[in-house]
Amino acid sequence: MTPQALPAGTTLIVAGGRVILPDTDWHRPAIADIAIAGPTIAAIAPAFAPPAGAPVETLDARGHLVLPGFVNAHYHSHDVLAKGTLEEVPLEAWRLYALPPQYPPRSLEEVRARTLLGALECLRSGMTTVQDMLTLYPFEDRHLETVMEVYDRIGIRVVFALQYADRKGLDTIPLWKEVFPEHLHPLLSGAAEPERQLDLVGHFETTCLKAPPRPRRHWGLGPSAPERCSPALIARTMELARRYDIPVYSHIYESRGMALQARLTLAQHGGSLIRRLAAEGALDPRLNLAHSVWLAPDEIDLLAESGAGVVLNPQGNLKMKCGIPPIRDLQRAGVRIGLGCDNCSCSDAQNMFVVMKLFALLAAVSDPIPGPPQAVAALAAATRAGAEGARLGHLIGSIAPGLRADLTLIDMSDPSWSPLNSAARQLVHVELGRGVRHVVVDGAVVVRDRRLATIDEEEIYREVDAVMPGFRRDFAAISQRVEQLQPYLDAAHQRIVAAEMDIERVHIAF
């Protein structure tokens, strides 16, 4: 094999790894070198020969699998510090822990620490891009500035969207008004709701969408969920998305209660939030609907026809008792499927290996008829589909000349990889993240030899330790308040499940 000459100006060579390329066999990827010029992949070849005197850095990838960096397509950094605090909690009750409006305003130090820690975990797990759908409550510009400064400094790529709504959560959860006494209603709202008459969308457009572009910084829009947003707010969101050609991220049908609410209140749209969005002109390739657990077959068809996508979050959905999404039906219809790790307080781990494994296994268990193999589909969902949903498929999500150099290198000197029978299957069904050795974002080595290269990791842990006493104190107060509501929460959950089952029986009877 004769090494090819490097393109002029190339400074980084990822050398000798097994590279997952777009249109090759992902089970047995070939060995290749990747030449990186600045932030961009300049060329890919079996081997490169450095020109005499050229300044070249080599990242030794021999014995490594080189894949596109994972895209965490649904993530909220606001509760990173709450990992490990909860076990199984129904979604509607969990919201009272995750985003209570009574939560005291957070300090800049806490906002900075949680953003750093979440980004560190994502990078060390092989993620090069996160879609942070962040709730800042009460909203302060200095908190937003701190978050963006952290992302710039740590070196991860971010698709950032503020979460917003203009309808109270209490009005969108079925049966709560009937079950809870009226004097408890103020405790049942959420922090993503309107506050202080602040035009959060307009402010976001002025300060972010119109701001000069920055490397690795991309924007999106985050209407919390259709039922929590008026038609006017959805229309405004989609107008901005089309004007700036940016993605929209929202939640839909995460729990039985969310599906039941649509059936009870949207008779004019056949009891369907998807049909409501279609009638409002909101179904669009820019739209990404997180969770999508309780989609009906006709709703899946509408998504496929419009080009709108879903982002599945299987770990959190299982823990929060939400259910299993219709993976095989979505695949058959051709709907774009991205993957996310969701909140740290509900799924706990920012680990795409766990998510890919659950995606593949739930696709198998959810349908009694044997279907297609899922390992390659899981890897594509964790990389290419997440990039396409973010309107960044022309930049990231694959390894090819002209795209940004966002790469994850997996060390295969581990029992998980011996013998090497299928890179894709062993990546999805065997590897859990301990093999992530190097991570490259925008052409820069951000994780080297399993350590963050941009910031001292010990500094991050010290900042987290410093804010945890205050966080634990406030979280304990919230937990005590929710425990007082527990009898009503249990009664409401039981009635929601019973009502949903009654509707299902009627549907089956007809």
C-alpha positions in Angstrom: 0.0 0.0 0.0 1.5 3.3 -1.1 0.7 6.2 1.3 -1.0 9.2 -0.4 0.3 12.7 0.0 -1.4 14.8 2.6 -3.5 17.8 1.5 -1.6 21.1 2.0 -2.0 22.6 5.4 -3.3 19.5 7.1 -2.3 19.3 10.8 -4.1 16.3 12.3 -4.0 12.7 11.1 -6.3 10.1 12.8 -4.2 7.1 11.7 -4.8 3.5 11.2 -8.3 3.1 12.8 -11.3 1.0 11.6 -13.5 3.8 10.2 -17.3 3.8 10.1 -17.9 5.4 6.7 -21.3 6.3 5.3 -21.8 3.7 2.6 -19.6 0.9 3.7 -20.0 -2.3 5.8 -20.4 -1.1 9.4 -20.0 -4.7 10.6 -16.4 -4.9 9.1 -15.1 -1.4 8.6 -11.9 -0.9 6.7 -8.7 0.5 8.1 -8.0 4.1 7.0 -6.4 7.4 7.8 -8.4 10.6 8.2 -6.7 13.9 7.4 -8.2 16.9 9.2 -7.5 20.5 8.2 -8.7 23.0 10.9 -12.3 21.9 11.8 -12.9 19.9 8.6 -12.2 16.5 7.3 -9.9 17.1 4.3 -9.5 13.6 3.0 -9.8 9.9 3.8 -7.4 7.3 2.4 -5.8 3.9 3.3 -2.7 5.8 4.5 -1.2 9.3 4.2 2.5 10.3 3.9 3.4 13.6 5.6 5.1 16.0 3.3 8.7 16.9 4.3 8.7 19.7 6.9 4.9 19.9 7.3 3.7 20.3 10.9 1.6 17.2 11.4 0.1 15.8 14.6 -0.8 12.1 14.5 -3.5 10.6 16.7 -2.7 6.9 16.7 -6.0 5.0 16.0 -4.5 1.6 15.5 -6.7 -0.9 17.3 -9.5 1.6 17.5 -12.9 1.9 16.0 -13.5 5.5 14.6 -17.1 6.5 14.4 -19.0 9.8 13.9 -19.5 11.5 17.3 -22.8 10.7 18.9 -25.5 13.3 18.8 -27.5 13.5 22.0 -30.7 14.8 20.4 -32.7 15.4 23.6 -31.1 16.6 26.8 -31.8 19.1 29.5 -28.8 20.4 31.5 -30.9 22.1 34.2 -31.1 19.0 36.4 -27.7 17.4 35.9 -27.1 17.6 39.7 -30.2 15.5 40.4 -28.8 12.2 38.9 -29.4 9.3 41.3 -32.1 11.1 43.3 -35.2 9.3 42.1 -36.3 5.8 41.1 -39.5 4.9 39.3 -41.8 7.9 39.4 -44.7 8.4 37.0 -44.0 11.3 34.6 -46.6 13.7 35.9 -45.3 13.4 39.5 -41.6 13.5 38.3 -42.2 17.0 36.8 -42.8 18.3 40.3 -39.3 17.3 41.3 -37.6 18.3 38.0 -39.1 21.8 37.3 -41.0 23.1 40.3 -41.9 26.8 40.1 -41.2 27.1 43.9 -37.5 26.3 43.3 -35.3 29.2 44.6 -33.4 31.0 41.9 -30.1 29.2 41.1 -26.7 30.8 41.5 -24.4 31.5 38.7 -22.0 29.0 40.3 -24.6 26.2 40.2 -25.6 27.0 36.6 -21.9 26.9 35.6 -21.1 23.7 37.6 -24.1 21.7 36.3 -23.5 22.7 32.7 -19.8 21.8 33.0 -20.5 18.4 34.6 -23.2 17.5 32.0 -21.0 18.4 29.1 -18.1 16.4 30.6 -20.2 13.3 31.0 -21.5 13.6 27.4 -18.0 14.1 26.0 -16.5 11.2 28.0 -19.4 9.0 26.7 -18.4 9.8 23.0 -21.0 12.5 22.3 -19.7 15.4 20.3 -23.1 17.2 20.0 -25.8 17.8 22.6 -29.2 19.4 22.0 -29.8 21.2 25.3 -33.4 22.1 25.7 -32.9 24.2 28.8 -35.3 25.7 31.2 -34.0 28.8 33.0 -36.4 29.9 35.7 -36.7 32.6 36.6 -35.0 33.7 33.3 -31.9 35.8 33.7 -29.6 36.8 30.8 -26.5 36.1 33.0 -27.5 32.5 33.4 -27.9 32.1 29.6 -24.5 33.8 29.0 -22.9 31.5 31.6 -24.3 28.3 29.9 -23.0 29.4 26.5 -19.6 30.4 27.8 -19.3 26.9 29.4 -20.1 25.2 26.1 -17.6 27.3 24.3 -14.8 26.6 26.8 -15.3 22.9 27.2 -15.4 22.4 23.4 -18.6 20.4 22.8 -20.9 21.2 20.0 -24.3 22.4 21.2 -27.7 22.9 19.6 -29.3 25.2 22.1 -33.0 25.9 22.7 -34.7 27.6 25.6 -37.8 25.7 26.7 -41.0 27.8 26.8 -44.8 27.6 27.0 -47.8 29.9 27.5 -50.3 27.5 29.1 -50.2 26.3 32.7 -49.3 22.7 33.2 -52.2 22.1 35.5 -54.6 22.8 32.6 -52.9 20.1 30.5 -52.8 17.1 32.9 -56.1 15.2 32.8 -58.1 14.8 36.0 -55.7 16.7 38.3 -58.2 19.5 38.8 -60.7 16.9 39.9 -58.4 15.0 42.2 -56.4 17.8 43.9 -58.2 20.3 46.2 -58.1 23.8 44.8 -55.8 25.1 47.5 -53.1 22.7 46.2 -53.3 23.9 42.6 -50.5 26.5 42.9 -48.1 23.7 43.7 -48.9 21.8 40.5 -47.4 24.1 37.9 -44.1 23.9 36.2 -41.2 26.2 35.6 -41.4 26.0 31.8 -44.6 28.1 32.0 -45.0 31.8 31.3 -43.4 34.0 33.9 -43.4 37.8 34.5 -45.0 38.4 31.2 -41.6 38.0 29.6 -41.5 37.5 25.9 -38.9 34.8 26.1 -39.2 33.9 22.4 -38.7 37.5 21.2 -35.8 37.9 23.6 -34.2 34.7 22.4 -34.4 35.9 18.8 -32.8 39.2 19.6 -30.0 37.9 21.8 -29.3 34.5 20.1 -30.7 34.0 16.6 -29.5 37.4 15.4 -26.1 37.1 17.1 -22.9 36.6 15.0 -22.2 32.8 14.5 -19.8 31.1 16.8 -17.9 27.8 16.2 -19.8 24.7 17.6 -22.8 26.9 18.6 -26.1 26.3 16.9 -29.6 27.4 17.8 -33.0 25.7 18.0 -36.5 26.5 19.4 -38.0 24.7 22.3 -41.8 24.9 22.7 -42.3 22.6 25.7 -45.2 20.5 24.3 -48.1 21.3 22.0 -50.7 21.0 24.7 -48.7 23.6 26.7 -48.5 26.1 23.8 -51.3 28.0 22.2 -51.8 27.9 18.4 -50.4 31.4 18.2 -47.2 30.4 20.0 -46.8 27.3 17.8 -47.3 29.5 14.7 -44.7 32.0 15.9 -42.3 29.2 16.6 -42.6 27.7 13.1 -42.3 31.1 11.4 -39.0 31.7 13.2 -37.8 28.2 12.5 -38.4 28.6 8.8 -37.0 32.2 8.7 -33.7 31.1 10.3 -33.8 27.5 9.1 -33.3 26.0 12.6 -34.7 23.0 14.3 -37.7 22.8 16.7 -37.7 20.4 19.6 -40.8 19.6 21.6 -42.2 16.8 23.8 -45.2 14.7 22.7 -47.1 11.7 24.0 -44.5 10.9 26.6 -47.0 9.4 29.0 -50.5 7.9 28.9 -51.7 11.1 30.5 -50.4 13.2 27.6 -52.2 11.0 25.1 -55.4 10.9 27.2 -55.4 14.7 27.4 -55.4 15.0 23.7 -58.2 12.4 23.3 -60.3 14.3 25.9 -59.8 17.8 24.6 -59.1 17.7 20.9 -62.3 16.4 19.4 -62.0 18.8 16.5 -58.7 17.1 15.6 -59.9 13.5 16.2 -58.3 13.5 19.7 -54.8 13.9 18.2 -52.0 16.4 18.9 -50.4 15.4 15.6 -53.5 16.3 13.7 -53.7 19.6 15.6 -50.1 20.4 14.5 -50.9 19.4 11.0 -53.9 21.7 10.9 -51.7 24.5 12.3 -49.1 24.0 9.6 -46.5 22.9 12.1 -45.5 19.5 10.7 -42.2 20.2 9.0 -38.8 18.5 8.6 -37.5 21.0 11.1 -39.7 19.5 13.8 -38.4 16.9 16.3 -40.9 15.4 18.7 -39.2 13.9 21.8 -40.6 10.6 23.2 -43.5 9.9 20.9 -44.4 6.8 22.9 -48.2 6.8 22.3 -48.4 7.7 18.7 -51.3 6.1 16.8 -50.7 4.6 13.3 -52.4 7.4 11.4 -50.3 9.9 13.3 -47.1 8.0 12.3 -48.2 8.3 8.7 -48.7 12.1 9.0 -45.2 12.4 10.5 -43.7 10.4 7.6 -45.6 12.4 5.0 -44.4 15.7 6.5 -40.8 14.8 7.1 -41.1 15.6 10.8 -38.9 13.4 13.1 -39.0 11.8 16.5 -36.3 11.6 19.2 -36.6 8.5 21.3 -35.4 8.4 25.0 -35.9 4.8 26.0 -34.1 4.8 29.3 -36.1 7.7 30.9 -39.3 6.4 29.4 -38.9 3.0 31.1 -37.9 4.5 34.4 -40.8 7.0 34.4 -43.3 4.2 33.6 -44.1 5.9 30.2 -44.0 2.9 27.9 -42.3 1.6 24.8 -42.4 3.7 21.6 -43.7 2.1 18.3 -40.1 1.7 16.9 -40.9 -0.8 14.2 -43.9 1.1 13.0 -41.9 4.3 12.8 -39.2 2.5 10.9 -41.6 1.0 8.4 -43.2 4.4 7.8 -39.7 6.0 7.2 -39.9 8.5 10.0 -36.6 10.0 11.0 -35.6 8.6 14.4 -33.0 10.3 16.6 -31.9 9.2 20.1 -31.5 11.2 23.3 -30.6 10.6 27.0 -33.0 13.2 28.4 -32.8 14.5 32.0 -30.3 13.3 34.5 -33.1 13.1 37.1 -35.1 10.7 35.0 -32.7 8.6 32.9 -29.7 9.5 35.1 -27.0 8.5 32.6 -25.8 10.5 29.6 -24.7 7.4 27.8 -25.6 6.7 24.2 -24.4 3.1 24.4 -27.2 2.4 26.9 -29.7 4.2 24.7 -28.7 2.3 21.5 -28.9 -1.0 23.3 -32.3 -0.3 24.7 -33.5 1.0 21.3 -32.4 -2.3 19.6 -33.9 -4.5 22.4 -37.2 -2.6 22.7 -37.6 -2.8 18.9 -37.3 -6.6 19.2 -39.5 -7.1 22.2 -42.3 -4.7 21.1 -43.3 -6.8 18.1 -43.8 -10.6 18.2 -42.9 -11.0 14.6 -39.2 -11.1 13.9 -38.0 -8.0 12.2 -34.8 -6.5 10.7 -31.5 -6.4 12.6 -31.3 -3.2 14.6 -27.6 -2.6 15.4 -26.9 -0.5 12.3 -30.2 1.3 12.7 -29.4 2.2 16.3 -25.9 3.6 15.3 -27.4 5.6 12.5 -30.1 7.0 14.8 -27.4 8.0 17.4 -25.3 9.9 14.8 -26.7 10.7 11.3 -30.4 11.1 12.2 -29.7 13.3 15.2 -27.6 15.5 12.9 -30.3 15.7 10.3 -32.9 16.6 12.8 -30.7 19.5 14.0 -30.4 20.8 10.4 -26.7 19.9 10.6 -26.6 16.8 8.3 -24.4 18.8 5.9 -21.8 19.4 8.7 -21.8 16.4 11.1 -23.2 12.9 11.7 -21.0 11.1 9.2 -17.3 10.8 8.4 -16.7 12.2 4.9 -14.4 14.8 3.3 -15.9 18.3 3.7 -17.7 17.6 6.9 -16.7 18.7 10.3 -14.2 16.5 12.1 -16.5 15.3 15.0 -15.1 11.8 15.8 -15.2 9.3 18.6 -12.4 6.7 19.0 -13.2 3.4 20.7 -10.3 1.4 22.1 -10.8 -2.2 21.0 -8.1 -3.7 23.3 -10.8 -5.0 25.6 -12.6 -8.3 26.0 -15.7 -6.6 24.6 -14.1 -6.6 21.2 -12.5 -10.0 21.0 -13.2 -11.6 18.7 -14.2 -8.9 16.3 -17.3 -10.4 14.6 -19.3 -7.2 13.9 -18.3 -3.7 14.8 -21.9 -2.4 14.7 -23.3 -5.2 16.9 -20.5 -5.2 19.4 -20.8 -1.4 19.6 -24.5 -1.5 20.3 -24.9 -4.8 22.3 -21.5 -5.1 24.1 -19.7 -1.8 24.5 -21.0 0.4 27.4 -18.6 3.4 27.1 -15.5 2.3 28.9 -13.8 2.0 25.5 -14.1 5.7 24.6 -10.5 6.9 24.5 -10.3 10.0 22.3 -13.0 12.5 21.2 -12.5 15.0 18.4 -14.8 18.0 18.0 -14.5 20.5 15.2 -11.0 19.1 14.5 -9.8 19.6 18.1 -8.9 16.7 20.4 -11.2 17.5 23.3 -10.8 14.1 25.1 -7.4 12.5 25.0 -6.6 9.2 26.6 -9.9 9.3 28.5 -9.3 12.7 30.1 -10.8 16.1 29.1 -8.2 18.1 27.3 -9.8 21.6 27.6 -10.4 22.0 31.3 -9.0 20.2 34.3 -11.6 17.6 35.3 -10.7 18.0 39.0 -11.7 21.7 38.7 -15.2 20.7 37.5 -15.6 18.3 40.4 -14.5 20.9 42.9 -17.1 23.4 41.4 -19.8 20.7 41.7 -18.9 19.9 45.3 -19.1 23.5 46.2 -22.7 24.0 45.1 -24.1 20.6 46.2 -24.9 21.6 49.8 -27.3 24.3 48.6 -28.7 22.0 45.9 -29.4 19.2 48.3 -31.1 21.5 50.8 -33.4 22.9 48.1 -34.1 19.5 46.6 -34.9 18.0 50.0 -37.5 20.7 50.5 -39.1 20.0 47.1 -39.1 16.2 47.9 -40.9 16.9 51.2 -43.5 19.0 49.4 -44.1 16.3 46.8 -44.4 13.6 49.4 -47.2 15.6 51.0 -49.0 15.5 47.6 -48.3 11.7 47.1 -51.8 10.4 48.0 -53.4 12.7 45.4 -50.6 12.0 42.8 -51.2 8.2 43.3 -55.0 8.6 42.9 -54.6 10.8 39.8 -52.2 8.4 38.2 -54.5 5.4 38.8 -57.4 7.3 37.3 -55.4 8.3 34.3 -54.4 4.7 33.6 -58.0 3.4 34.1 -59.4 6.1 31.8 -56.8 5.3 29.1 -57.6 1.6 29.3 -61.3 2.4 29.0 -60.7 4.4 25.8 -58.5 1.6 24.4 -61.2 -1.0 25.1 -63.8 1.2 23.3 -61.3 1.7 20.4 -60.8 -2.1 20.1 -64.5 -2.8 20.3 -65.1 -0.6 17.3 
